[in-house]
Amino acid sequence: MSPSWTTYSLPSLRSRPASRIAFSVPSGRGPASLRVFDVQGRLVRTLLRDATVDGGAVVGWDGRDERGVTVSSGVYFYRLETIDGAVTRKMTVLR
């Protein structure tokens, strides 16, 4: 069974300072990584790196890349990877 999104609020970053991404892990616990990519597949930001989660978590993204620079408007993908599998979802950033 693969991980799932329990909710993923704010699929569009417009006037809000951050989006929140909530997810659950079917096995109940284990390491999880959550990364944001641009449409070319380039890594924009790592939000979680092999973090221990107990069932699930809520992670925020402020719309900035690894260097702290605000990203441009456009489509981005966030990918959750756990021992149960991987899931990718799309979001839109509007400035």
N, C-alpha and C positions, 0 to 999 in steps of 0.2 A: 504494500500500500504506500502511495507517495504522500509527501507532506501536502497540507492544504492551507488555503487562506481562510481564516475564520471571518475576517472582514478585511477590506483594504480601503480605508477611507481616503478622501482627497485624491482621486486619481488625476486631478489637475492642480498644479501649483500655480495659483494666480496671485491673490492678495494675501494669502496665508504664509506665515514664515516657514512652515514645515509641513510635510505630509507624514502621516502615520501609517505604517504597514504592520498589520497584525496577522499572525499565522499560528498554526498548531502543528505538532509533530506526532504522527500516529503512534510511534513506539513509546511515547510519553516523555522521553528524555533523550539527550544525546547532543553531539556537536552539530551546530548549524552555521552556515555561512550565507550572508545576504549581500548581494552586489548589485550595483546599478550600472547598466551599459547604455551606450548611445546606439543609434540605428545602424552604425557600421560595425557594431559588436565590440567597440573599444570600452575598456573598463573606465567608468567615470568615478565611482566611489565604492569602497568596501564599507558596508554598514555593520556587518558582523563577520568575524573571522574565527571559525571553529569555536564558537561560544557554546557553553553548556546551557541548554534550555530544558526546563521541566514542563513538558507538555506544550508550551508555546510561549510567545513573546510579542510585544509591540515595540517596533523600532521606528524612530523618526528620521526623516531626511530633510535637511534644510535647503535643498536645491543647489548645493555646492559640490564641486569636484574634490579630489584628493588634496589639491593645493589650496582649497578654500575659495576658489573663484566661482562666482555664481554662474550656473549653466545657462545656455541660451534656450529660448523657446523651442519646443520640438517634442518629438516622441522619444521616450526612454523605456527601457525594460529593466525590471528588477527580477533577480533570480535567486531563489532559495534552494540551497543544497543541504541535505541531511543524509543520515545513514539509510533513511527510508526511500530516498530518491531525490528528484529535483523538479521544481515547478518554476515557470517563467510567466510573468504578467507584464502588461503594457500600461504605461501612464503618460500623460501629456503635461508638459510644463508650458504655461502661458505667462508671458511677462507683459 
